[in-house]
Amino acid sequence: MIRPHRNHPLWWAFALHRLSGLALAVFLPLHFLVLGTVLNGEAALDGILAWTDSGLVKLAEMGLVFFLALHMLGGLRLLALEFLPWRDWQASLAAVAGSLALVVSFAFLFNAI
């Protein structure tokens, strides 16, 4: 059963903000694990850094930057909803936040290649 409120743009903004937060929460321990390889010596760290040069990792980094930008812009949208008076155009802030996140992630990808 499809609920009608789930077709509203602000519900999708909420869902994407929540999913991006969960994806970042999954990424963070992996990031610390990679940083922890420095404790195993310089060779282990060099191996990990060589692995990060692959195309698949670059694509994953683009996704990470997308989630970071999406979560940040979604948080700014929430702050605007909390502290500014409600306007009809605030529903379009969700689309602007998603579009800006996509632009930032592609800019990162093209810079990383």
C-alpha positions as a Markdown table, in Angstrom:
| # | Residue | x | y | z |
|---|---|---|---|---|
| 1 | Met | 0.0 | 0.0 | 0.0 |
| 2 | Ile | 1.5 | 3.3 | -1.1 |
| 3 | Arg | 0.9 | 6.2 | 1.3 |
| 4 | Pro | 0.1 | 9.5 | -0.4 |
| 5 | His | 2.5 | 11.5 | 1.9 |
| 6 | Arg | 5.4 | 9.5 | 0.5 |
| 7 | Asn | 5.0 | 11.2 | -2.9 |
| 8 | His | 5.6 | 14.6 | -1.4 |
| 9 | Pro | 9.0 | 16.2 | -2.2 |
| 10 | Leu | 9.7 | 17.0 | 1.5 |
| 11 | Trp | 9.2 | 13.4 | 2.5 |
| 12 | Trp | 11.8 | 12.4 | -0.1 |
| 13 | Ala | 14.1 | 15.1 | 1.2 |
| 14 | Phe | 13.7 | 13.6 | 4.7 |
| 15 | Ala | 14.3 | 10.0 | 3.4 |
| 16 | Leu | 17.4 | 11.1 | 1.5 |
| 17 | His | 18.8 | 13.0 | 4.5 |
| 18 | Arg | 18.3 | 10.0 | 6.7 |
| 19 | Leu | 19.8 | 7.5 | 4.1 |
| 20 | Ser | 22.8 | 9.8 | 3.6 |
| 21 | Gly | 23.3 | 10.0 | 7.3 |
| 22 | Leu | 23.2 | 6.2 | 7.6 |
| 23 | Ala | 25.6 | 5.8 | 4.7 |
| 24 | Leu | 28.0 | 8.2 | 6.3 |
| 25 | Ala | 27.7 | 6.3 | 9.6 |
| 26 | Val | 28.7 | 3.1 | 7.8 |
| 27 | Phe | 31.6 | 4.8 | 6.1 |
| 28 | Leu | 33.1 | 6.3 | 9.2 |
| 29 | Pro | 34.3 | 3.0 | 10.8 |
| 30 | Leu | 35.8 | 1.9 | 7.4 |
| 31 | His | 37.6 | 5.3 | 7.3 |
| 32 | Phe | 39.1 | 4.7 | 10.7 |
| 33 | Leu | 40.1 | 1.2 | 9.7 |
| 34 | Val | 42.0 | 2.5 | 6.7 |
| 35 | Leu | 43.6 | 5.2 | 8.9 |
| 36 | Gly | 44.6 | 2.5 | 11.4 |
| 37 | Thr | 46.8 | 0.8 | 8.7 |
| 38 | Val | 49.4 | 3.4 | 9.5 |
| 39 | Leu | 49.9 | 1.5 | 12.8 |
| 40 | Asn | 51.0 | -1.5 | 10.7 |
| 41 | Gly | 53.8 | 0.4 | 9.1 |
| 42 | Glu | 54.5 | 2.4 | 6.0 |
| 43 | Ala | 54.2 | -0.5 | 3.6 |
| 44 | Ala | 50.6 | -1.3 | 4.7 |
| 45 | Leu | 49.6 | 2.4 | 4.3 |
| 46 | Asp | 51.3 | 2.6 | 0.9 |
| 47 | Gly | 49.3 | -0.5 | -0.2 |
| 48 | Ile | 46.0 | 1.0 | 0.9 |
| 49 | Leu | 46.9 | 4.3 | -0.8 |
| 50 | Ala | 47.8 | 2.5 | -4.0 |
| 51 | Trp | 44.4 | 0.7 | -3.9 |
| 52 | Thr | 42.6 | 4.0 | -3.6 |
| 53 | Asp | 43.9 | 5.0 | -7.0 |
| 54 | Ser | 41.6 | 2.5 | -8.7 |
| 55 | Gly | 38.6 | 3.8 | -10.7 |
| 56 | Leu | 36.1 | 2.0 | -8.6 |
| 57 | Val | 37.3 | 3.7 | -5.4 |
| 58 | Lys | 37.2 | 7.1 | -7.2 |
| 59 | Leu | 33.6 | 6.4 | -8.1 |
| 60 | Ala | 32.9 | 5.4 | -4.5 |
| 61 | Glu | 34.5 | 8.6 | -3.4 |
| 62 | Met | 32.2 | 10.5 | -5.7 |
| 63 | Gly | 29.3 | 8.8 | -3.9 |
| 64 | Leu | 30.7 | 9.7 | -0.6 |
| 65 | Val | 31.0 | 13.4 | -1.5 |
| 66 | Phe | 27.5 | 13.2 | -2.9 |
| 67 | Phe | 26.2 | 11.9 | 0.5 |
| 68 | Leu | 28.3 | 14.4 | 2.4 |
| 69 | Ala | 26.9 | 17.3 | 0.3 |
| 70 | Leu | 23.4 | 15.9 | 0.4 |
| 71 | His | 23.5 | 15.6 | 4.1 |
| 72 | Met | 24.9 | 19.0 | 4.6 |
| 73 | Leu | 22.5 | 20.7 | 2.3 |
| 74 | Gly | 19.6 | 18.8 | 3.8 |
| 75 | Gly | 20.7 | 19.9 | 7.2 |
| 76 | Leu | 20.7 | 23.5 | 6.1 |
| 77 | Arg | 17.2 | 23.0 | 4.6 |
| 78 | Leu | 16.1 | 21.7 | 8.0 |
| 79 | Leu | 17.6 | 24.7 | 9.8 |
| 80 | Ala | 15.8 | 27.0 | 7.4 |
| 81 | Leu | 12.5 | 25.1 | 8.1 |
| 82 | Glu | 13.1 | 25.4 | 11.8 |
| 83 | Phe | 14.2 | 29.1 | 12.1 |
| 84 | Leu | 12.5 | 30.8 | 9.1 |
| 85 | Pro | 8.8 | 31.4 | 8.6 |
| 86 | Trp | 7.2 | 28.8 | 6.4 |
| 87 | Arg | 6.8 | 29.7 | 2.7 |
| 88 | Asp | 5.5 | 27.7 | -0.2 |
| 89 | Trp | 8.8 | 27.8 | -2.1 |
| 90 | Gln | 10.5 | 25.8 | 0.7 |
| 91 | Ala | 9.4 | 22.6 | -0.9 |
| 92 | Ser | 11.7 | 23.4 | -3.8 |
| 93 | Leu | 14.7 | 23.7 | -1.5 |
| 94 | Ala | 14.8 | 19.9 | -1.4 |
| 95 | Ala | 15.3 | 19.8 | -5.2 |
| 96 | Val | 17.9 | 22.6 | -5.0 |
| 97 | Ala | 19.8 | 20.7 | -2.2 |
| 98 | Gly | 19.8 | 17.5 | -4.2 |
| 99 | Ser | 21.0 | 19.3 | -7.4 |
| 100 | Leu | 23.8 | 21.1 | -5.6 |
| 101 | Ala | 24.9 | 17.8 | -4.0 |
| 102 | Leu | 25.1 | 16.2 | -7.4 |
| 103 | Val | 27.0 | 19.1 | -8.9 |
| 104 | Val | 29.5 | 19.0 | -6.0 |
| 105 | Ser | 30.0 | 15.3 | -6.3 |
| 106 | Phe | 30.6 | 15.5 | -10.1 |
| 107 | Ala | 33.0 | 18.4 | -9.6 |
| 108 | Phe | 34.9 | 16.2 | -7.1 |
| 109 | Leu | 35.0 | 13.3 | -9.5 |
| 110 | Phe | 36.3 | 15.3 | -12.4 |
| 111 | Asn | 38.9 | 16.9 | -10.1 |
| 112 | Ala | 40.0 | 13.4 | -8.8 |
| 113 | Ile | 40.4 | 11.8 | -12.2 |
